[in-house]
Amino acid sequence: MREITLEELLEAGCHFGHQVTRHNPKSRDFVFEARDNIHIIDLAKTKEGLETAAGFVKDLAAKNGTMIVLGAKRQARGIVAEEVKRGQDAKSAEGLFSVTNRWIGGTLTNFSEVSKNYKKLRDISYRLQSDEEKAKYTKKEVGQWEKERQKLETFYGGVADLKKTPNALFIIDTHLENLAVREAHAMGVTTVGIVDTNADPTVIDYPIPANDDAVGSIKLIVSYIIDAWIEGRKTGEKKVEEVEKVEEKEPARNATPRDAGGEKPKKRGRKKKAE
């Protein structure tokens, strides 16, 4: 992975925190100073946290893990959707999901019930794509399907293919998405998150201290994490290919001449001398 520089973080506005009166006491470790009643984040801590989080995400992707990217705030929606799509275009989005509208309570803690809506969305989408199915119903009923599909797509579109509880949850604005953080803790899901000065970094497994309101800051951090995911997937695919090649060579190497289609060689010994 490429090394991110302090200049990049500075230009993206990652160093701007919240007002001093809104800070969380537990965020003091990564606060550099206060200027004009605004806390300034120590970018050295931001760099350290981002690279550590990216390393975890890369390893997770290499092991075929699953991760949800949660960016429901207005500034993050478009960025998350765009970056996850980039992962899909890179053929590395298997196991990568997103939530860009609103975190639905129970997504992790009540997965069996919430997943019924995923199935419902898939079924309605199939019906709307099938002319044979649509021919069995009236236009009004088909129109109701479309309305229901749009509603379900808004809330569950990015996680509809999720088969089980994910391994990790990457959160933009951990203070705002407190419900998701608590659900992840309850289910043992590893959390990665952008933590601003108004949030508690101790509740996040891999905190990234940075501005979670600026578009530039969100874009830089999310793209770096997705790059780590894509690189991890490629690493995992290469390992699988190497194992398959080794397994193909081993049978040929261990095969006897009879296995290869020839006759078993005769043992050669010394002729006994005639007495």
Number of C-alpha atoms within 10 A of each C-alpha: 12 8 8 15 11 16 10 13 21 13 11 19 21 28 24 25 25 21 16 17 10 13 19 15 11 13 18 15 13 21 21 15 13 15 11 8 11 17 25 23 27 20 22 16 18 24 21 15 20 25 22 16 22 24 16 20 28 25 18 21 26 22 14 16 17 21 27 22 26 26 27 21 17 12 17 23 17 15 20 25 17 14 20 22 17 17 18 14 10 13 12 21 20 16 20 26 23 24 22 22 19 14 16 13 13 15 18 22 17 13 15 14 11 17 21 12 16 21 13 15 22 17 12 17 17 12 15 16 10 11 10 10 12 15 10 10 10 9 11 9 11 18 12 11 18 16 11 15 20 15 13 18 19 13 18 26 20 21 19 21 17 18 13 11 19 20 18 22 21 25 26 29 24 27 20 14 18 15 14 23 22 16 17 22 16 11 14 14 19 18 23 28 30 28 26 31 30 22 23 19 24 11 15 22 15 23 26 26 30 33 27 30 21 15 17 17 22 25 19 17 26 24 18 21 23 23 20 25 27 25 20 25 27 18 16 18 17 13 13 13 11 11 11 11 11 11 11 11 10 10 11 11 8 9 10 14 11 10 12 10 8 9 10 11 9 6 5 6 6 5 6 6 5 4 3
